[in-house]
Amino acid sequence: MPPAISDVTKELWKTAAGAGTRPDKARRAAAVVRVVGGYRWVGLYDVGRETISVLTRDPRPFSERDRELLGACAGAQAGLWDR
């Protein structure tokens, strides 16, 4: 049985508040999401008004579909959960 959402949220808050650089924290947060969600790949991105930058991403090819999804999410100011 997966952990309760509140447990996941607590773990992510703990990661964000902990020691380390922003990229280190992003890698730890991605690991939490990957394990809890059962995802093979997790990427965290910094989405600004003009640019999208990679904070952390598992090594895998970055496809045109990825670019399209990121662009759509940035335009809608929404997150993306893609299995």
N, CA, C and O of each residue as an XYZ file, in Angstrom:
332
protein
N       0.841     -1.174      0.000
C       0.000      0.000      0.000
C       0.890      1.244      0.000
O       1.808      1.340      0.815
N       0.633      2.205     -0.909
C       1.469      3.405     -0.956
C       1.237      4.285      0.275
O       0.177      4.225      0.899
N       2.230      5.097      0.615
C       2.067      5.971      1.772
C       0.970      7.010      1.520
O       0.649      7.323      0.374
N       0.414      7.526      2.583
C      -0.613      8.562      2.471
C       0.004      9.824      1.867
O       1.185     10.110      2.062
N      -0.816     10.567      1.133
C      -0.344     11.797      0.509
C       0.283     12.729      1.544
O       1.293     13.375      1.264
N      -0.301     12.803      2.724
C       0.265     13.690      3.747
C       1.689     13.281      4.110
O       2.520     14.140      4.404
N       1.983     11.974      4.092
C       3.345     11.511      4.371
C       4.297     11.947      3.259
O       5.430     12.349      3.524
N       3.834     11.864      2.027
C       4.651     12.288      0.883
C       4.894     13.792      0.966
O       6.017     14.257      0.772
N       3.843     14.543      1.254
C       3.971     15.993      1.377
C       4.956     16.354      2.474
O       5.792     17.239      2.289
N       4.868     15.683      3.611
C       5.806     15.939      4.716
C       7.242     15.675      4.270
O       8.146     16.454      4.573
N       7.442     14.582      3.555
C       8.791     14.238      3.085
C       9.315     15.295      2.113
O      10.488     15.663      2.168
N       8.453     15.781      1.229
C       8.876     16.812      0.280
C       9.176     18.134      0.993
O      10.138     18.818      0.643
N       8.373     18.494      1.976
C       8.647     19.701      2.761
C       9.965     19.563      3.506
O      10.755     20.506      3.558
N      10.206     18.384      4.086
C      11.450     18.133      4.811
C      12.644     18.267      3.862
O      13.674     18.831      4.229
N      12.503     17.757      2.671
C      13.563     17.857      1.665
C      13.812     19.309      1.298
O      14.961     19.744      1.221
N      12.748     20.060      1.071
C      12.883     21.467      0.680
C      13.527     22.305      1.785
O      14.298     23.223      1.505
N      13.209     21.987      3.028
C      13.725     22.765      4.157
C      15.122     22.316      4.590
O      15.780     23.014      5.362
N      15.574     21.182      4.113
C      16.849     20.625      4.542
C      18.048     21.325      3.940
O      17.932     22.278      3.171
N      19.197     20.816      4.320
C      20.458     21.383      3.852
C      20.707     20.991      2.401
O      20.171     19.998      1.908
N      21.518     21.777      1.739
C      21.925     21.443      0.383
C      21.554     22.528     -0.611
O      20.795     23.452     -0.319
N      22.116     22.378     -1.783
C      21.837     23.336     -2.849
C      20.473     23.030     -3.464
O      19.902     21.963     -3.243
N      19.973     23.969     -4.224
C      18.676     23.758     -4.871
C      18.691     22.517     -5.775
O      17.750     21.725     -5.722
N      19.725     22.324     -6.602
C      19.762     21.095     -7.410
C      19.812     19.813     -6.564
O      19.212     18.803     -6.933
N      20.532     19.855     -5.418
C      20.567     18.680     -4.530
C      19.174     18.376     -3.986
O      18.746     17.223     -3.953
N      18.477     19.423     -3.563
C      17.124     19.244     -3.040
C      16.186     18.731     -4.129
O      15.324     17.892     -3.871
N      16.359     19.235     -5.335
C      15.519     18.790     -6.453
C      15.744     17.306     -6.728
O      14.788     16.571     -6.974
N      16.993     16.860     -6.688
C      17.288     15.437     -6.903
C      16.642     14.574     -5.823
O      16.092     13.513     -6.117
N      16.712     15.032     -4.576
C      16.088     14.262     -3.482
C      14.568     14.247     -3.617
O      13.939     13.213     -3.392
N      13.974     15.376     -3.980
C      12.521     15.433     -4.169
C      12.102     14.529     -5.325
O      11.086     13.840     -5.237
N      12.870     14.528     -6.396
C      12.560     13.660     -7.540
C      12.619     12.195     -7.132
O      11.803     11.389     -7.577
N      13.582     11.853     -6.287
C      13.689     10.466     -5.816
C      12.450     10.068     -5.015
O      11.950      8.951     -5.156
N      11.955     10.977     -4.177
C      10.734     10.699     -3.401
C       9.570     10.448     -4.357
O       8.848      9.461     -4.215
N       9.392     11.332     -5.319
C       8.282     11.195     -6.270
C       8.413      9.905     -7.068
O       7.424      9.204     -7.283
N       9.630      9.590     -7.509
C       9.866      8.381     -8.309
C       9.490      7.124     -7.529
O       8.802      6.249     -8.054
N       9.936      7.033     -6.288
C       9.680      5.839     -5.478
C       8.202      5.721     -5.120
O       7.588      4.672     -5.318
N       7.641      6.801     -4.593
C       6.254      6.760     -4.135
C       5.288      6.562     -5.307
O       4.318      5.811     -5.202
N       5.561      7.236     -6.410
C       4.653      7.151     -7.552
C       4.884      5.947     -8.444
O       4.064      5.647     -9.312
N       5.999      5.254     -8.236
C       6.302      4.114     -9.092
C       6.688      4.514    -10.509
O       6.494      3.752    -11.457
N       7.242      5.729    -10.644
C       7.633      6.227    -11.963
C       9.021      5.732    -12.334
O       9.874      5.548    -11.465
N       9.249      5.515    -13.622
C      10.584      5.155    -14.087
C      11.469      6.387    -14.194
O      12.662      6.326    -13.894
N      10.887      7.510    -14.622
C      11.629      8.750    -14.796
C      10.878      9.885    -14.130
O       9.648      9.929    -14.147
N      11.627     10.795    -13.549
C      11.049     11.992    -12.943
C      11.947     13.162    -13.320
O      13.172     13.067    -13.246
N      11.332     14.253    -13.718
C      12.070     15.475    -14.010
C      11.424     16.638    -13.290
O      10.198     16.729    -13.222
N      12.242     17.528    -12.749
C      11.748     18.751    -12.130
C      12.335     19.919    -12.909
O      13.533     19.962    -13.189
N      11.481     20.847    -13.245
C      11.869     21.957    -14.098
C      11.533     23.287    -13.443
O      10.556     23.395    -12.702
N      12.340     24.291    -13.718
C      12.087     25.661    -13.308
C      11.372     26.319    -14.487
O      11.951     26.463    -15.564
N      10.129     26.712    -14.286
C       9.354     27.294    -15.376
C       9.199     28.785    -15.128
O       8.514     29.208    -14.196
N       9.843     29.567    -15.973
C       9.751     31.018    -15.893
C       8.848     31.556    -16.986
O       8.270     30.793    -17.760
N       8.730     32.863    -17.045
C       7.881     33.478    -18.071
C       8.416     33.225    -19.473
O       7.643     33.053    -20.414
N       9.730     33.201    -19.612
C      10.338     33.090    -20.935
C      11.091     31.778    -21.169
O      11.315     31.390    -22.315
N      11.480     31.100    -20.100
C      12.315     29.913    -20.266
C      11.861     28.774    -19.361
O      11.189     28.977    -18.350
N      12.252     27.581    -19.760
C      12.076     26.386    -18.942
C      13.457     25.779    -18.784
O      14.105     25.452    -19.779
N      13.922     25.621    -17.538
C      15.231     25.032    -17.282
C      15.087     23.744    -16.500
O      14.172     23.576    -15.694
N      16.000     22.854    -16.758
C      16.013     21.567    -16.071
C      16.666     21.736    -14.703
O      17.804     22.196    -14.608
N      15.940     21.360    -13.634
C      16.544     21.293    -12.302
C      17.167     19.919    -12.119
O      18.326     19.796    -11.723
N      16.397     18.906    -12.407
C      16.903     17.537    -12.351
C      16.047     16.678    -13.257
O      14.838     16.880    -13.369
N      16.680     15.729    -13.896
C      15.955     14.846    -14.790
C      16.743     13.552    -14.889
O      17.970     13.559    -14.981
N      16.024     12.452    -14.869
C      16.687     11.165    -15.042
C      17.267     11.084    -16.440
O      16.687     11.624    -17.383
N      18.403     10.416    -16.589
C      18.989     10.313    -17.928
C      18.121      9.465    -18.838
O      17.942      8.268    -18.612
N      17.602     10.078    -19.836
C      16.848      9.410    -20.887
C      16.729     10.392    -22.030
O      16.907     11.593    -21.828
N      16.435      9.919    -23.214
C      16.309     10.848    -24.338
C      15.204     11.883    -24.084
O      14.152     11.556    -23.533
N      15.452     13.111    -24.486
C      14.474     14.187    -24.355
C      13.803     14.326    -25.721
O      14.402     14.841    -26.665
N      12.580     13.871    -25.817
C      11.895     13.780    -27.101
C      11.134     15.051    -27.452
O      10.963     15.939    -26.616
N      10.691     15.125    -28.671
C       9.852     16.239    -29.113
C       8.555     16.271    -28.311
O       8.039     17.348    -28.013
N       8.028     15.109    -27.963
C       6.817     15.034    -27.136
C       7.064     15.695    -25.780
O       6.201     16.414    -25.277
N       8.243     15.455    -25.182
C       8.591     16.106    -23.915
C       8.548     17.624    -24.061
O       7.989     18.317    -23.210
N       9.139     18.142    -25.141
C       9.157     19.584    -25.367
C       7.739     20.140    -25.500
O       7.414     21.188    -24.941
N       6.910     19.427    -26.242
C       5.526     19.869    -26.436
C       4.761     19.869    -25.113
O       4.028     20.814    -24.821
N       4.929     18.811    -24.310
C       4.233     18.733    -23.026
C       4.686     19.844    -22.081
O       3.865     20.468    -21.409
N       6.001     20.090    -22.032
C       6.510     21.152    -21.165
C       5.984     22.516    -21.596
O       5.617     23.340    -20.758
N       5.950     22.749    -22.898
C       5.434     24.016    -23.406
C       3.965     24.200    -23.064
O       3.550     25.290    -22.671
N       3.179     23.146    -23.210
C       1.748     23.218    -22.895
C       1.534     23.470    -21.410
O       0.666     24.257    -21.033
N       2.316     22.813    -20.568
C       2.185     23.006    -19.120
C       2.576     24.423    -18.722
O       1.921     25.041    -17.883
N       3.636     24.930    -19.321
C       4.068     26.287    -18.993
C       2.996     27.292    -19.402
O       2.714     28.236    -18.663
N       2.404     27.096    -20.564
C       1.360     28.002    -21.033
C       0.127     27.964    -20.153
O      -0.536     28.983    -19.958
N      -0.179     26.802    -19.627
C      -1.362     26.644    -18.776
C      -1.040     26.870    -17.299
O      -1.936     26.844    -16.455
N       0.234     27.090    -16.989
C       0.692     27.216    -15.600
C       0.215     26.022    -14.787
O      -0.359     26.174    -13.709
N       0.464     24.833    -15.322
C       0.008     23.599    -14.681
C       1.172     22.622    -14.557
O       2.192     22.751    -15.235
N       0.994     21.647    -13.679
C       1.980     20.574    -13.538
C       1.698     19.473    -14.532
O       0.661     19.467    -15.195
N       2.620     18.552    -14.629
C       2.472     17.421    -15.553
C       2.778     16.139    -14.824
O       3.842     15.991    -14.222
N       1.847     15.215    -14.879
C       2.048     13.860    -14.369
C       1.834     12.941    -15.545
O       0.700     12.734    -15.978
N       2.900     12.392    -16.060
C       2.836     11.576    -17.265
C       3.504     10.250    -16.976
O       4.691     10.204    -16.651
N       2.749      9.170    -17.092
C       3.339      7.846    -16.863
C       3.812      7.263    -18.138
O       4.340      6.151    -18.150
